[in-house]
Amino acid sequence: MVWIDGLILSTWEINPVKVAIQWAKKTGDYAVLSQADLCVLALTYALDQEDKKLRDQTAGSSLMNVAIQVIFLIVENEWG
């Protein structure tokens, strides 16, 4: 993850949208899923992969904790 002007940028080894599409095709759900559905699945997969990476790198830390801290900082900057 990279911080640039308050944004978090991530790069993935595997394209999460491709993973979501492959998974949807394997389960037979591809025909009924919208593009938004596939994007949500891809984002969920990507966040899960980032969380696993963070847990491996920093014992006990999780992406959810990072997300909560980012949300807190945004709210604090906007209304604090």
N, CA, C and O atoms as a CHARMM CRD file, in Angstrom:
* protein
*
  320
    1    1 MET  N      0.83300  -1.18500   0.00000 PROA 1      0.00000
    2    1 MET  CA     0.00000   0.00000   0.00000 PROA 1      0.00000
    3    1 MET  C      0.87600   1.24600   0.00000 PROA 1      0.00000
    4    1 MET  O      1.94200   1.27800   0.61400 PROA 1      0.00000
    5    2 VAL  N      0.40800   2.25300  -0.69100 PROA 2      0.00000
    6    2 VAL  CA     1.13900   3.51100  -0.77900 PROA 2      0.00000
    7    2 VAL  C      0.17600   4.64900  -0.44700 PROA 2      0.00000
    8    2 VAL  O     -0.94900   4.68700  -0.94700 PROA 2      0.00000
    9    3 TRP  N      0.62600   5.57400   0.40100 PROA 3      0.00000
   10    3 TRP  CA    -0.17100   6.76700   0.73800 PROA 3      0.00000
   11    3 TRP  C      0.24400   7.91200  -0.16200 PROA 3      0.00000
   12    3 TRP  O      1.42600   8.25400  -0.21900 PROA 3      0.00000
   13    4 ILE  N     -0.71400   8.51900  -0.87300 PROA 4      0.00000
   14    4 ILE  CA    -0.43900   9.70000  -1.69500 PROA 4      0.00000
   15    4 ILE  C     -1.55900  10.69900  -1.45200 PROA 4      0.00000
   16    4 ILE  O     -2.71200  10.44300  -1.79800 PROA 4      0.00000
   17    5 ASP  N     -1.22400  11.82600  -0.86500 PROA 5      0.00000
   18    5 ASP  CA    -2.20100  12.88300  -0.59400 PROA 5      0.00000
   19    5 ASP  C     -3.47900  12.35600   0.06100 PROA 5      0.00000
   20    5 ASP  O     -4.58500  12.72400  -0.33400 PROA 5      0.00000
   21    6 GLY  N     -3.32000  11.51100   1.04200 PROA 6      0.00000
   22    6 GLY  CA    -4.47400  11.00000   1.77400 PROA 6      0.00000
   23    6 GLY  C     -5.17200   9.82300   1.12300 PROA 6      0.00000
   24    6 GLY  O     -6.14900   9.31100   1.67000 PROA 6      0.00000
   25    7 LEU  N     -4.69100   9.37700  -0.04200 PROA 7      0.00000
   26    7 LEU  CA    -5.27500   8.22000  -0.71000 PROA 7      0.00000
   27    7 LEU  C     -4.39600   7.00400  -0.49000 PROA 7      0.00000
   28    7 LEU  O     -3.17300   7.11700  -0.41200 PROA 7      0.00000
   29    8 ILE  N     -5.01300   5.85900  -0.39300 PROA 8      0.00000
   30    8 ILE  CA    -4.26000   4.62100  -0.28300 PROA 8      0.00000
   31    8 ILE  C     -4.32000   3.92700  -1.63700 PROA 8      0.00000
   32    8 ILE  O     -5.40000   3.60700  -2.13200 PROA 8      0.00000
   33    9 LEU  N     -3.15500   3.69800  -2.23300 PROA 9      0.00000
   34    9 LEU  CA    -3.08500   2.99700  -3.50800 PROA 9      0.00000
   35    9 LEU  C     -2.52300   1.60600  -3.28100 PROA 9      0.00000
   36    9 LEU  O     -1.54600   1.42700  -2.55300 PROA 9      0.00000
   37   10 SER  N     -3.14400   0.63500  -3.90300 PROA 10     0.00000
   38   10 SER  CA    -2.68200  -0.73900  -3.77200 PROA 10     0.00000
   39   10 SER  C     -2.43700  -1.33100  -5.14300 PROA 10     0.00000
   40   10 SER  O     -3.10100  -0.98200  -6.12000 PROA 10     0.00000
   41   11 THR  N     -1.47900  -2.22500  -5.19800 PROA 11     0.00000
   42   11 THR  CA    -1.26300  -3.00500  -6.41000 PROA 11     0.00000
   43   11 THR  C     -1.39600  -4.46900  -6.03000 PROA 11     0.00000
   44   11 THR  O     -1.03200  -4.87400  -4.92600 PROA 11     0.00000
   45   12 TRP  N     -1.91800  -5.24800  -6.94900 PROA 12     0.00000
   46   12 TRP  CA    -2.12600  -6.65900  -6.66500 PROA 12     0.00000
   47   12 TRP  C     -1.36100  -7.49800  -7.65000 PROA 12     0.00000
   48   12 TRP  O     -1.20100  -7.13300  -8.81400 PROA 12     0.00000
   49   13 GLU  N     -0.88200  -8.64700  -7.16100 PROA 13     0.00000
   50   13 GLU  CA    -0.17800  -9.58300  -8.03200 PROA 13     0.00000
   51   13 GLU  C     -1.15800 -10.21300  -9.01600 PROA 13     0.00000
   52   13 GLU  O     -0.80300 -10.48700 -10.16300 PROA 13     0.00000
   53   14 ILE  N     -2.39100 -10.44300  -8.56700 PROA 14     0.00000
   54   14 ILE  CA    -3.43500 -11.03900  -9.39200 PROA 14     0.00000
   55   14 ILE  C     -4.57100 -10.02700  -9.48300 PROA 14     0.00000
   56   14 ILE  O     -4.96700  -9.45100  -8.46900 PROA 14     0.00000
   57   15 ASN  N     -5.09500  -9.80500 -10.67300 PROA 15     0.00000
   58   15 ASN  CA    -6.19600  -8.87300 -10.86800 PROA 15     0.00000
   59   15 ASN  C     -7.43700  -9.40200 -10.13800 PROA 15     0.00000
   60   15 ASN  O     -7.95900 -10.45300 -10.50800 PROA 15     0.00000
   61   16 PRO  N     -7.91800  -8.69300  -9.11000 PROA 16     0.00000
   62   16 PRO  CA    -9.05300  -9.19000  -8.33100 PROA 16     0.00000
   63   16 PRO  C    -10.34500  -9.29900  -9.13700 PROA 16     0.00000
   64   16 PRO  O    -11.19800 -10.12700  -8.81600 PROA 16     0.00000
   65   17 VAL  N    -10.50700  -8.48000 -10.17800 PROA 17     0.00000
   66   17 VAL  CA   -11.71000  -8.57000 -11.01300 PROA 17     0.00000
   67   17 VAL  C    -11.68700  -9.88700 -11.78900 PROA 17     0.00000
   68   17 VAL  O    -12.71500 -10.55300 -11.91400 PROA 17     0.00000
   69   18 LYS  N    -10.52700 -10.25900 -12.30500 PROA 18     0.00000
   70   18 LYS  CA   -10.40800 -11.53300 -13.01500 PROA 18     0.00000
   71   18 LYS  C    -10.71600 -12.69700 -12.07900 PROA 18     0.00000
   72   18 LYS  O    -11.37900 -13.65500 -12.47600 PROA 18     0.00000
   73   19 VAL  N    -10.23900 -12.61900 -10.84400 PROA 19     0.00000
   74   19 VAL  CA   -10.51200 -13.67100  -9.85800 PROA 19     0.00000
   75   19 VAL  C    -12.01100 -13.76900  -9.59800 PROA 19     0.00000
   76   19 VAL  O    -12.56400 -14.86800  -9.54800 PROA 19     0.00000
   77   20 ALA  N    -12.66900 -12.62200  -9.43100 PROA 20     0.00000
   78   20 ALA  CA   -14.11300 -12.61000  -9.17500 PROA 20     0.00000
   79   20 ALA  C    -14.88000 -13.20500 -10.35500 PROA 20     0.00000
   80   20 ALA  O    -15.82500 -13.96900 -10.15900 PROA 20     0.00000
   81   21 ILE  N    -14.48100 -12.86100 -11.56700 PROA 21     0.00000
   82   21 ILE  CA   -15.14500 -13.38600 -12.75800 PROA 21     0.00000
   83   21 ILE  C    -14.93800 -14.89600 -12.86300 PROA 21     0.00000
   84   21 ILE  O    -15.88400 -15.63800 -13.12800 PROA 21     0.00000
   85   22 GLN  N    -13.71000 -15.34700 -12.65600 PROA 22     0.00000
   86   22 GLN  CA   -13.42800 -16.78900 -12.71600 PROA 22     0.00000
   87   22 GLN  C    -14.24500 -17.54500 -11.67400 PROA 22     0.00000
   88   22 GLN  O    -14.81600 -18.59600 -11.96400 PROA 22     0.00000
   89   23 TRP  N    -14.29600 -17.00500 -10.46400 PROA 23     0.00000
   90   23 TRP  CA   -15.06400 -17.63100  -9.38900 PROA 23     0.00000
   91   23 TRP  C    -16.55000 -17.68600  -9.74800 PROA 23     0.00000
   92   23 TRP  O    -17.20300 -18.70800  -9.53900 PROA 23     0.00000
   93   24 ALA  N    -17.08200 -16.58700 -10.28600 PROA 24     0.00000
   94   24 ALA  CA   -18.49900 -16.52300 -10.64800 PROA 24     0.00000
   95   24 ALA  C    -18.82600 -17.51900 -11.75700 PROA 24     0.00000
   96   24 ALA  O    -19.89500 -18.12900 -11.75400 PROA 24     0.00000
   97   25 LYS  N    -17.90900 -17.68000 -12.69800 PROA 25     0.00000
   98   25 LYS  CA   -18.13000 -18.65000 -13.77200 PROA 25     0.00000
   99   25 LYS  C    -18.10800 -20.07800 -13.23700 PROA 25     0.00000
  100   25 LYS  O    -18.91400 -20.91400 -13.64700 PROA 25     0.00000
  101   26 LYS  N    -17.17700 -20.35400 -12.31400 PROA 26     0.00000
  102   26 LYS  CA   -17.08900 -21.70200 -11.72800 PROA 26     0.00000
  103   26 LYS  C    -18.33800 -22.06400 -10.94100 PROA 26     0.00000
  104   26 LYS  O    -18.76200 -23.22000 -10.94500 PROA 26     0.00000
  105   27 THR  N    -18.92700 -21.08800 -10.26900 PROA 27     0.00000
  106   27 THR  CA   -20.11100 -21.36500  -9.45100 PROA 27     0.00000
  107   27 THR  C    -21.40700 -21.26400 -10.25200 PROA 27     0.00000
  108   27 THR  O    -22.47600 -21.61200  -9.75200 PROA 27     0.00000
  109   28 GLY  N    -21.31200 -20.78800 -11.49700 PROA 28     0.00000
  110   28 GLY  CA   -22.50200 -20.65100 -12.32900 PROA 28     0.00000
  111   28 GLY  C    -23.27900 -19.36800 -12.08900 PROA 28     0.00000
  112   28 GLY  O    -24.39900 -19.22200 -12.57900 PROA 28     0.00000
  113   29 ASP  N    -22.70100 -18.43600 -11.34200 PROA 29     0.00000
  114   29 ASP  CA   -23.38400 -17.18700 -11.01100 PROA 29     0.00000
  115   29 ASP  C    -23.08100 -16.04700 -11.97900 PROA 29     0.00000
  116   29 ASP  O    -23.69700 -14.98500 -11.89200 PROA 29     0.00000
  117   30 TYR  N    -22.15700 -16.25000 -12.88200 PROA 30     0.00000
  118   30 TYR  CA   -21.69700 -15.16200 -13.75000 PROA 30     0.00000
  119   30 TYR  C    -22.83700 -14.51900 -14.53100 PROA 30     0.00000
  120   30 TYR  O    -22.87000 -13.29700 -14.68000 PROA 30     0.00000
  121   31 ALA  N    -23.75200 -15.30900 -15.02100 PROA 31     0.00000
  122   31 ALA  CA   -24.83700 -14.78800 -15.87300 PROA 31     0.00000
  123   31 ALA  C    -25.79100 -13.86900 -15.12000 PROA 31     0.00000
  124   31 ALA  O    -26.44000 -13.02000 -15.73100 PROA 31     0.00000
  125   32 VAL  N    -25.88300 -14.02800 -13.80400 PROA 32     0.00000
  126   32 VAL  CA   -26.85200 -13.23000 -13.04600 PROA 32     0.00000
  127   32 VAL  C    -26.21000 -12.09800 -12.24600 PROA 32     0.00000
  128   32 VAL  O    -26.91800 -11.30300 -11.62900 PROA 32     0.00000
  129   33 LEU  N    -24.88700 -12.01500 -12.24800 PROA 33     0.00000
  130   33 LEU  CA   -24.20000 -10.96400 -11.50200 PROA 33     0.00000
  131   33 LEU  C    -23.99400  -9.72900 -12.37600 PROA 33     0.00000
  132   33 LEU  O    -23.59000  -9.82900 -13.53500 PROA 33     0.00000
  133   34 SER  N    -24.27600  -8.57800 -11.80200 PROA 34     0.00000
  134   34 SER  CA   -24.04500  -7.32100 -12.51900 PROA 34     0.00000
  135   34 SER  C    -22.56700  -6.94900 -12.41700 PROA 34     0.00000
  136   34 SER  O    -21.80500  -7.56900 -11.67600 PROA 34     0.00000
  137   35 GLN  N    -22.18300  -5.93200 -13.17100 PROA 35     0.00000
  138   35 GLN  CA   -20.81000  -5.43600 -13.08500 PROA 35     0.00000
  139   35 GLN  C    -20.52000  -4.93400 -11.67300 PROA 35     0.00000
  140   35 GLN  O    -19.42700  -5.14300 -11.14700 PROA 35     0.00000
  141   36 ALA  N    -21.49800  -4.27400 -11.06600 PROA 36     0.00000
  142   36 ALA  CA   -21.31600  -3.78400  -9.69000 PROA 36     0.00000
  143   36 ALA  C    -21.11700  -4.95000  -8.72700 PROA 36     0.00000
  144   36 ALA  O    -20.27800  -4.87700  -7.83000 PROA 36     0.00000
  145   37 ASP  N    -21.88300  -6.02300  -8.90800 PROA 37     0.00000
  146   37 ASP  CA   -21.72600  -7.20900  -8.06000 PROA 37     0.00000
  147   37 ASP  C    -20.30700  -7.76400  -8.16700 PROA 37     0.00000
  148   37 ASP  O    -19.67100  -8.08200  -7.16200 PROA 37     0.00000
  149   38 LEU  N    -19.82500  -7.87500  -9.40200 PROA 38     0.00000
  150   38 LEU  CA   -18.47800  -8.39900  -9.61900 PROA 38     0.00000
  151   38 LEU  C    -17.41500  -7.48300  -9.01400 PROA 38     0.00000
  152   38 LEU  O    -16.40900  -7.95700  -8.48600 PROA 38     0.00000
  153   39 CYS  N    -17.63900  -6.17600  -9.09100 PROA 39     0.00000
  154   39 CYS  CA   -16.69000  -5.22100  -8.49700 PROA 39     0.00000
  155   39 CYS  C    -16.67300  -5.33200  -6.97300 PROA 39     0.00000
  156   39 CYS  O    -15.61300  -5.23600  -6.35500 PROA 39     0.00000
  157   40 VAL  N    -17.83000  -5.53200  -6.37600 PROA 40     0.00000
  158   40 VAL  CA   -17.88900  -5.70600  -4.91500 PROA 40     0.00000
  159   40 VAL  C    -17.16900  -6.99000  -4.51700 PROA 40     0.00000
  160   40 VAL  O    -16.41600  -7.00500  -3.54300 PROA 40     0.00000
  161   41 LEU  N    -17.39700  -8.05700  -5.26000 PROA 41     0.00000
  162   41 LEU  CA   -16.69600  -9.31200  -4.98000 PROA 41     0.00000
  163   41 LEU  C    -15.18900  -9.14300  -5.15400 PROA 41     0.00000
  164   41 LEU  O    -14.40700  -9.65400  -4.35300 PROA 41     0.00000
  165   42 ALA  N    -14.78600  -8.42600  -6.19900 PROA 42     0.00000
  166   42 ALA  CA   -13.36100  -8.18900  -6.44400 PROA 42     0.00000
  167   42 ALA  C    -12.73900  -7.36400  -5.32000 PROA 42     0.00000
  168   42 ALA  O    -11.63400  -7.66200  -4.86600 PROA 42     0.00000
  169   43 LEU  N    -13.43700  -6.34200  -4.87600 PROA 43     0.00000
  170   43 LEU  CA   -12.92800  -5.51400  -3.78600 PROA 43     0.00000
  171   43 LEU  C    -12.81300  -6.32100  -2.49700 PROA 43     0.00000
  172   43 LEU  O    -11.83300  -6.19900  -1.76200 PROA 43     0.00000
  173   44 THR  N    -13.82100  -7.14300  -2.23300 PROA 44     0.00000
  174   44 THR  CA   -13.78900  -7.99100  -1.04200 PROA 44     0.00000
  175   44 THR  C    -12.58700  -8.93400  -1.09500 PROA 44     0.00000
  176   44 THR  O    -11.87500  -9.10200  -0.10500 PROA 44     0.00000
  177   45 TYR  N    -12.37400  -9.54000  -2.25100 PROA 45     0.00000
  178   45 TYR  CA   -11.22200 -10.43200  -2.42600 PROA 45     0.00000
  179   45 TYR  C     -9.91300  -9.66700  -2.22200 PROA 45     0.00000
  180   45 TYR  O     -9.01900 -10.13600  -1.51700 PROA 45     0.00000
  181   46 ALA  N     -9.80300  -8.48400  -2.84400 PROA 46     0.00000
  182   46 ALA  CA    -8.57400  -7.69300  -2.74600 PROA 46     0.00000
  183   46 ALA  C     -8.29200  -7.28600  -1.30400 PROA 46     0.00000
  184   46 ALA  O     -7.15200  -7.37100  -0.84700 PROA 46     0.00000
  185   47 LEU  N     -9.31900  -6.84600  -0.59000 PROA 47     0.00000
  186   47 LEU  CA    -9.13400  -6.45700   0.81500 PROA 47     0.00000
  187   47 LEU  C     -8.73800  -7.65000   1.67000 PROA 47     0.00000
  188   47 LEU  O     -7.92100  -7.51900   2.58100 PROA 47     0.00000
  189   48 ASP  N     -9.31500  -8.81600   1.38100 PROA 48     0.00000
  190   48 ASP  CA    -8.95100 -10.02600   2.11500 PROA 48     0.00000
  191   48 ASP  C     -7.48500 -10.37200   1.86800 PROA 48     0.00000
  192   48 ASP  O     -6.77000 -10.74000   2.80000 PROA 48     0.00000
  193   49 GLN  N     -7.03700 -10.25800   0.62300 PROA 49     0.00000
  194   49 GLN  CA    -5.63600 -10.52700   0.30400 PROA 49     0.00000
  195   49 GLN  C     -4.70500  -9.52900   0.99200 PROA 49     0.00000
  196   49 GLN  O     -3.65500  -9.91500   1.50400 PROA 49     0.00000
  197   50 GLU  N     -5.08500  -8.24800   1.00500 PROA 50     0.00000
  198   50 GLU  CA    -4.28000  -7.22700   1.69200 PROA 50     0.00000
  199   50 GLU  C     -4.21600  -7.51200   3.18800 PROA 50     0.00000
  200   50 GLU  O     -3.16400  -7.36400   3.81000 PROA 50     0.00000
  201   51 ASP  N     -5.34800  -7.92200   3.76300 PROA 51     0.00000
  202   51 ASP  CA    -5.40400  -8.23100   5.18500 PROA 51     0.00000
  203   51 ASP  C     -4.47300  -9.39500   5.51100 PROA 51     0.00000
  204   51 ASP  O     -3.74500  -9.35000   6.50200 PROA 51     0.00000
  205   52 LYS  N     -4.49600 -10.42600   4.68900 PROA 52     0.00000
  206   52 LYS  CA    -3.61000 -11.57900   4.90800 PROA 52     0.00000
  207   52 LYS  C     -2.14800 -11.15900   4.81000 PROA 52     0.00000
  208   52 LYS  O     -1.31500 -11.60500   5.59800 PROA 52     0.00000
  209   53 LYS  N     -1.83500 -10.28600   3.82700 PROA 53     0.00000
  210   53 LYS  CA    -0.46900  -9.79600   3.67300 PROA 53     0.00000
  211   53 LYS  C     -0.02800  -9.01000   4.90400 PROA 53     0.00000
  212   53 LYS  O      1.08100  -9.19100   5.40700 PROA 53     0.00000
  213   54 LEU  N     -0.91700  -8.13100   5.38300 PROA 54     0.00000
  214   54 LEU  CA    -0.59800  -7.32200   6.56300 PROA 54     0.00000
  215   54 LEU  C     -0.39800  -8.18600   7.79100 PROA 54     0.00000
  216   54 LEU  O      0.50700  -7.93900   8.58800 PROA 54     0.00000
  217   55 ARG  N     -1.23400  -9.19400   7.94800 PROA 55     0.00000
  218   55 ARG  CA    -1.09600 -10.09300   9.09900 PROA 55     0.00000
  219   55 ARG  C      0.22600 -10.82600   9.06400 PROA 55     0.00000
  220   55 ARG  O      0.84600 -11.05000  10.10300 PROA 55     0.00000
  221   56 ASP  N      0.66600 -11.20300   7.86000 PROA 56     0.00000
  222   56 ASP  CA     1.95700 -11.87200   7.72400 PROA 56     0.00000
  223   56 ASP  C      3.10200 -10.92600   8.05800 PROA 56     0.00000
  224   56 ASP  O      4.08200 -11.32500   8.68600 PROA 56     0.00000
  225   57 GLN  N      2.97400  -9.66000   7.63200 PROA 57     0.00000
  226   57 GLN  CA     4.04800  -8.68700   7.82400 PROA 57     0.00000
  227   57 GLN  C      4.10100  -8.14900   9.25000 PROA 57     0.00000
  228   57 GLN  O      5.18400  -7.96600   9.80700 PROA 57     0.00000
  229   58 THR  N      2.94900  -7.89900   9.83300 PROA 58     0.00000
  230   58 THR  CA     2.90300  -7.31300  11.17000 PROA 58     0.00000
  231   58 THR  C      2.00500  -8.17400  12.05000 PROA 58     0.00000
  232   58 THR  O      0.79700  -8.25100  11.82800 PROA 58     0.00000
  233   59 ALA  N      2.58200  -8.79900  13.01600 PROA 59     0.00000
  234   59 ALA  CA     1.84000  -9.71100  13.88600 PROA 59     0.00000
  235   59 ALA  C      0.67100  -9.00200  14.55300 PROA 59     0.00000
  236   59 ALA  O      0.85400  -8.01900  15.27100 PROA 59     0.00000
  237   60 GLY  N     -0.53300  -9.51100  14.30800 PROA 60     0.00000
  238   60 GLY  CA    -1.72100  -8.99900  14.97200 PROA 60     0.00000
  239   60 GLY  C     -2.39700  -7.82000  14.31100 PROA 60     0.00000
  240   60 GLY  O     -3.55900  -7.54200  14.60700 PROA 60     0.00000
  241   61 SER  N     -1.71100  -7.11400  13.42500 PROA 61     0.00000
  242   61 SER  CA    -2.31900  -5.96400  12.76500 PROA 61     0.00000
  243   61 SER  C     -3.22200  -6.45200  11.65300 PROA 61     0.00000
  244   61 SER  O     -2.93800  -7.47500  11.03100 PROA 61     0.00000
  245   62 SER  N     -4.29300  -5.74900  11.39400 PROA 62     0.00000
  246   62 SER  CA    -5.17300  -6.16200  10.31200 PROA 62     0.00000
  247   62 SER  C     -5.59700  -4.96600   9.48600 PROA 62     0.00000
  248   62 SER  O     -5.53300  -3.82400   9.94000 PROA 62     0.00000
  249   63 LEU  N     -6.02400  -5.24000   8.28400 PROA 63     0.00000
  250   63 LEU  CA    -6.48000  -4.18700   7.38700 PROA 63     0.00000
  251   63 LEU  C     -7.69400  -3.48000   7.95500 PROA 63     0.00000
  252   63 LEU  O     -7.88100  -2.28400   7.73200 PROA 63     0.00000
  253   64 MET  N     -8.51900  -4.21300   8.68900 PROA 64     0.00000
  254   64 MET  CA    -9.69900  -3.59400   9.29300 PROA 64     0.00000
  255   64 MET  C     -9.26600  -2.49200  10.25600 PROA 64     0.00000
  256   64 MET  O     -9.87800  -1.42500  10.28300 PROA 64     0.00000
  257   65 ASN  N     -8.23700  -2.73000  11.03600 PROA 65     0.00000
  258   65 ASN  CA    -7.73400  -1.69400  11.94200 PROA 65     0.00000
  259   65 ASN  C     -7.22800  -0.48700  11.16200 PROA 65     0.00000
  260   65 ASN  O     -7.44700   0.65500  11.56700 PROA 65     0.00000
  261   66 VAL  N     -6.56000  -0.73600  10.05600 PROA 66     0.00000
  262   66 VAL  CA    -6.07000   0.34700   9.21500 PROA 66     0.00000
  263   66 VAL  C     -7.24600   1.12100   8.64100 PROA 66     0.00000
  264   66 VAL  O     -7.23400   2.35200   8.63700 PROA 66     0.00000
  265   67 ALA  N     -8.26700   0.41000   8.15200 PROA 67     0.00000
  266   67 ALA  CA    -9.44100   1.06300   7.57500 PROA 67     0.00000
  267   67 ALA  C    -10.13900   1.93000   8.61300 PROA 67     0.00000
  268   67 ALA  O    -10.55500   3.04700   8.30500 PROA 67     0.00000
  269   68 ILE  N    -10.27000   1.43700   9.82000 PROA 68     0.00000
  270   68 ILE  CA   -10.91900   2.21100  10.88400 PROA 68     0.00000
  271   68 ILE  C    -10.11100   3.47100  11.17900 PROA 68     0.00000
  272   68 ILE  O    -10.68400   4.54300  11.37200 PROA 68     0.00000
  273   69 GLN  N     -8.79300   3.35100  11.21600 PROA 69     0.00000
  274   69 GLN  CA    -7.94500   4.51000  11.46400 PROA 69     0.00000
  275   69 GLN  C     -8.07500   5.53200  10.33800 PROA 69     0.00000
  276   69 GLN  O     -8.11200   6.73500  10.59700 PROA 69     0.00000
  277   70 VAL  N     -8.14400   5.06400   9.09200 PROA 70     0.00000
  278   70 VAL  CA    -8.28100   5.97000   7.95700 PROA 70     0.00000
  279   70 VAL  C     -9.61400   6.69700   8.03300 PROA 70     0.00000
  280   70 VAL  O     -9.66900   7.91100   7.83500 PROA 70     0.00000
  281   71 ILE  N    -10.68900   5.96900   8.31900 PROA 71     0.00000
  282   71 ILE  CA   -12.01400   6.58900   8.44200 PROA 71     0.00000
  283   71 ILE  C    -12.00000   7.62500   9.55900 PROA 71     0.00000
  284   71 ILE  O    -12.53900   8.72000   9.39400 PROA 71     0.00000
  285   72 PHE  N    -11.39100   7.29300  10.68800 PROA 72     0.00000
  286   72 PHE  CA   -11.30900   8.22400  11.80400 PROA 72     0.00000
  287   72 PHE  C    -10.58300   9.50200  11.38700 PROA 72     0.00000
  288   72 PHE  O    -11.02000  10.60400  11.71800 PROA 72     0.00000
  289   73 LEU  N     -9.46500   9.35200  10.65700 PROA 73     0.00000
  290   73 LEU  CA    -8.71000  10.51800  10.21500 PROA 73     0.00000
  291   73 LEU  C     -9.51200  11.37300   9.24500 PROA 73     0.00000
  292   73 LEU  O     -9.45800  12.60100   9.30900 PROA 73     0.00000
  293   74 ILE  N    -10.24900  10.74000   8.35600 PROA 74     0.00000
  294   74 ILE  CA   -11.07500  11.48700   7.40000 PROA 74     0.00000
  295   74 ILE  C    -12.14100  12.27600   8.14300 PROA 74     0.00000
  296   74 ILE  O    -12.33000  13.46600   7.89000 PROA 74     0.00000
  297   75 VAL  N    -12.83800  11.61300   9.06000 PROA 75     0.00000
  298   75 VAL  CA   -13.89700  12.27600   9.82700 PROA 75     0.00000
  299   75 VAL  C    -13.31100  13.41100  10.66600 PROA 75     0.00000
  300   75 VAL  O    -13.88500  14.49600  10.75500 PROA 75     0.00000
  301   76 GLU  N    -12.16700  13.14200  11.27400 PROA 76     0.00000
  302   76 GLU  CA   -11.51900  14.15400  12.10400 PROA 76     0.00000
  303   76 GLU  C    -11.12300  15.36900  11.25900 PROA 76     0.00000
  304   76 GLU  O    -11.27900  16.50600  11.70600 PROA 76     0.00000
  305   77 ASN  N    -10.62300  15.14600  10.06300 PROA 77     0.00000
  306   77 ASN  CA   -10.21800  16.24300   9.17700 PROA 77     0.00000
  307   77 ASN  C    -11.43600  17.02500   8.65900 PROA 77     0.00000
  308   77 ASN  O    -11.38000  18.24500   8.50500 PROA 77     0.00000
  309   78 GLU  N    -12.51100  16.31900   8.39900 PROA 78     0.00000
  310   78 GLU  CA   -13.70300  16.96500   7.85500 PROA 78     0.00000
  311   78 GLU  C    -14.48100  17.74400   8.92500 PROA 78     0.00000
  312   78 GLU  O    -14.94400  18.85500   8.66800 PROA 78     0.00000
  313   79 TRP  N    -14.62500  17.15800  10.13200 PROA 79     0.00000
  314   79 TRP  CA   -15.47800  17.75800  11.14400 PROA 79     0.00000
  315   79 TRP  C    -14.73900  18.16400  12.41000 PROA 79     0.00000
  316   79 TRP  O    -15.33200  18.72900  13.32800 PROA 79     0.00000
  317   80 GLY  N    -13.44900  17.87400  12.45700 PROA 80     0.00000
  318   80 GLY  CA   -12.70900  18.17700  13.67700 PROA 80     0.00000
  319   80 GLY  C    -12.00300  19.45700  13.57800 PROA 80     0.00000
  320   80 GLY  O    -11.32800  19.86400  14.52300 PROA 80     0.00000
